[in-house]
Amino acid sequence: MRTIAPAQSASFTAFSGPAARLRRAAAWALGALLHWALETRERMRQREALAKLDDHLLKDIGLMRWQVEQEDVQQVIDKLNWPS
């Protein structure tokens, strides 16, 4: 009579070895890219909101129009920067 090996060994090998390390690295990279995309979108949203404010409101929060326009230039530069 033959005995069947437990399925534990098959599931253990699924979570170890080079393939598992590659899957973890890919998951980490995907998470980092998603984080970068969400952070970039939030910065864009904040810059757009600042650009809509008039000069009086900008002065109330301690900013001048040229500073907001400088941030618009920075937004273009940020779009070109990928996560490091």
Protein Blocks (a to p, Z undefined) as FASTA:
>chain_A
ZZdddfklmmmmmmgcjklmmmmmmmmmmmmmmmmmmmmmmmmmmmmmmmmpcfklmmmn
opafklmmmmmmmmmmmmmpccZZ
